[in-house]
Amino acid sequence: MEDISEGMLGLEGEFLIPMTPKVRDDVKDGTIWFITAEGTDLQKAVAAGPKAARLVVSDRGEGLWADIKGTLAQITSQDVVDDVWSAMTGAWFEDGKRDDDVRLMSFTPSEAEATISDDNALEFFYKIAKAKITGDTPDNVGWQGKITF
């Protein structure tokens, strides 16, 4: 997750929205962090307690695609905000990480469906195109399966 710069996050059964997932460099507990603002739909939805959620990520350079189920919760921790804050995040908040509207959300994964491929993007698309033309299924496009956390 350290290399994933974007994903789509949402509550289970609802629309997904673009969010930037973050992990703490010094803590390897599996938690994925997000910073949002007071009053956003996701923040309001989890303000009263954790909810079932979904995170979809991809990293074509690493050949990773994943649909991850888990729990989304609002957490209060200035230490975590300090750890996961970025210049890009700061663009959304007038007073930076100390802005009164900054809200921290934790995503705890429970299971995922993932595809991991060693192919580069051109090779992957070649296999898909070849299969479409020949009517065959694509040659091995990598590992596909479920992961339980």
DATAJO-V318888 format. One line per field, one symbol per residue. ss: DSSP state (h for helix, s for strand, l for the rest). phi: phi as a letter, one per 30 degrees, with the letter a starting at -180 (. if undefined). burial: b if it has 16 or more other C-alpha atoms within 10 Angstrom, else e. A space follows every 50 residues. Layout:
ss = ???
phi = ???
burial = ???
This chain:
ss = llllllssssslllllsssllsllllllllssssssslllhhhhhhllll sssssssssllllssssssssssssllhhhhhhhllhhhhlllllhhhll lsssssssssssssssllllhhhhhhhhhhhhhhllllllllssssssl
phi = .ecdcaabbadeicdcbdbcdbbddcbccidccbcbcejdeddddcddld bdbbbcbabedcibbbcccabcbcbcadddeedcdbdddedcbecidced ddbcbcccdcabcbbbbdddeddddddddeddddidddeeckdblcbcc
burial = eeebebbbbbbbeeebeebbbbbbeeeeeebbbbbbbeeeebbebbbeeb bbbbbbbbbeeebbbbbbbbbbbbbeeeeebeebbeeebeeebeebbeee bbbbbbbbbeebebbbbebeeeebeebbeeeeeeeeebeebeeeeeeee
